[in-house]
Amino acid sequence: MDTLPDNPLVSIIVRTKDRPKLLKNALRSIAAQSYRPREVVLVNDGGCDLDIEEIKGILGDISLNYIRLEQNTGRAHAGNVGVENAKGKYVGFLDDDDEFYPEHIETLITFLEQSDYKVAYTDSLMVYKEHNPDTHELSEREKELIFSKDFDYDYLVFENYIPFMCLLFNREVLNSSGGFDSNFDLCEDWELLIRIGDRYPFYHINKVTADYSQWSSELQISLSRDQNFLEQSYLKVLSKHNAKITLNRIHRYVSGYINTRYLLKEVKNEFEKYKIHLKEENTFISYFEAKLGEKEQHIATLENALKGKEQHIATLENALKGKEQHIATLENALKEKEAYINFIHSGHGWKLLTRYFKIRDRLLPVGTKRRHFVKLFFKTITEPKEALKELKENIKNPFSKKSILAPFKKEHFYPVIQKENSTKLLKAFSHLTDKQWLEVLIESIERPVVNGIELPGFPPEEYQRESVGSSGEKTLREAYNFYCEIKHYAEKLGHKLTQERSILDFGCGWGRIIRFFLKDVISDNLYGIDVDPEMIEFCRRLVGYGKYSVVSPLPPTDFSDESIDIVYAYSVFSHLSEPVHIKWIEEFSRILKPGGILIATTEARYFIEYCRSLRGKRRYETSWHESLASTFPDTEATLKDYDRGNFVFSPTGGGQARPSSFYGEAVIPRAYVEREWTKYLEFRDFVDDQNRMWQAMIVMQKATQAGRNP
């Protein structure tokens, strides 16, 4: 329990004499209490000198009030001196050879502060200790719970069943009772409890919070072997309070002992039954020991068989070593080949050839009509007969798979699609369900014209795989999942799709996602932007429907304030650096209409571990996978950074249009989104569920003009 301004002070009175080592253990148990504030009133009853500085070091932040009595005045007088010097609202006692558990004070004070009781007590274990002559230390022999009884004043008159260390008093109770009676050398605590209990009820908390030590009949007065002294001390208490010893109380006390004897008789009967049961159990044990012997013999047989298996394993391991040596030989040969390749690459001729390939790919990009026409031109020069033969076949079927014009799908030759064609498409397909529309788009991979309507085309499959990791039907189904999520959140957030909604595809690529919205929204309201001019050219020529433009890596865009209903970005924020992506969030906040929605994806936490799993592989599916193997090299540090809610980024770059200055691999945690993105938009959802999306999905919404979203 932390120290609070309203916590009452608790004073613990410790009486000691000539037991400095035991005293330190008692004080340590007070220092370990969970409750604050506390003070210790330490009364040295004519004992040896104590090292006060050491004691202060043990107590730490606990206030110490040390009182040294020059002569031994007895426990009762020492206790009264402690009470007189205590400052706390509550007062407790601890003998120098006993110990509290850490929650002792907190348990008692919590109850007293919440009730009208002024005295409460817990339970303690009786700890029997013995002196070790070799180590000169006390060691525990056993523990047992002797007393755990609710408050009964009639019983208290005849017997003290409450260990004094377990009690906590409101100080006014001790002051009003007159304190300990100095006429008592023993039982002074019991005599005080009889007087207090007559005026105030005690409350019993059934919990053990202390250890009550029993260890020496010579040094502990309560264990004195002088039976006459013990008897006289007991009778002295009864004599003082003889007026309280009524016939009814005597009857109750004696009846309790009679009941106890009856219970002991029952226990004895149960013990006899247990002895009989134990004898039967011994018979069973003998039987099972015999069975165990049989099992041990069987185990010995299995162990011999296991040794045979181990020998076989050793033979296989030797064979494996031979294979490993063979692999090492092959690896050395591979290194020699690689060295030879490196030697070739370092040559002047290879450098010239590499420059030629770069210039060729820049002037004639893969998959473009320019490149295929140049290829056809060179073939007519180098193989004129073969080229002429193929051209004759092409005239008959110009778009067959074997044709040299096959890379140019029929739809590639269509001009940018006109507005009236967009209207026809909307009318022809708007009645379809989303799943039916997906099947139509899948059909359009092979048949670009469906029901007389021209549908968006596709770049070559190789180009699809390099840009998005998949091609054909698979890449459409992946895009369809994201399309469905966008429609779901649009309806959920009060922005359901209509034909008049304006939608922006940020990082549109070659248009695999935006084509899904052609049945929902008129194409004049569909926008796609990308930093890669080649991608935008694909969208203009292949997709046709919609408006596409190249943007710089940093905003602003040409869109007007509050002109867009929905902005989505698939696998874009999974690549942007922190300062760049924040600039775009700010830009979207500007162009979104009130209530407008932003739905973006980012790499999820598992992606960091996925990068680690790629390390050490000899072959990679794509060049992107190869670059991931060196991304986030310190996996554990990156995971900790992510879990602390920090933006995680590795500047890998992504080609000529995507330099490492702003492009790489980014993993954005939910805590970061809630902390940084909400400066511009309102948080709606963060989905990290691979059953729904491969990447994590972030949903934000712009506040309405009234300051609240639907």
Buried (B, 14 or more C-beta within 10 A) or exposed (E): EEEEEEBBBBBBBBBBBBBBEBBBBBBEBBBBBEBBBBBBBBBBBBBEEBEEEEBBEBBEEBBBBBBEBEEBBBBBBBBBBBBEBBEBBBBBBBBBBBBBBBBBBBBBBBBBEEEEBBBBBBBBBBBEBEEEEEEEEBEEEEBEEEBBEEBBBBBBBBBBBBBBBBBBBBBEBBBBBEBBBBEBBBBBBBBBBBBBBEEBEBBBBEBBBBBBBBBEEEEBBEEBEEEEEBEEBBEBBBEBBEEBEEEEBEEBBEEBEEEEEEEEEEEEEEEEEEEEEEEEEEEEEEEEEEEEEEEEEEEEEEEEEEEEEEEEEEEEEEEEEEEEEEEEEEEEEEEEEEEEEEEEEEEEEEEEEEEEEEEEEEEBEBBBBEBBBBEBEEBBEEEEEEBEEBBEEBEEEBBEEEBBBBBBBBBBEBEEBEEEBBEBBBEBBEEEEEEEBBEBBBEBBEEBEBEEBBBBBBBBBEBBBBBBBBBBBEBBEBBBEBBBBBBEBBEBBEBEBEEEBBBBBBBBBBBBBBBBBBBBBBBBBBBBBBBBEBBBBBBBBBBBBBBBBBBEBEBEBEBEEBBBBBBBBBBBBBBBBBEBBBBBBBBBBBBBBEBBBBBBBBBBBEBBEBBBEBEEEEEEEEEBBEBBBEBBEEBEEBBEBBEEBBBBBBBBBBEEBBBEEBBBBBBBBBBBBEBBBEEBBBBBBBBBEEEEBBBBBBBBBBBBEEEEBE
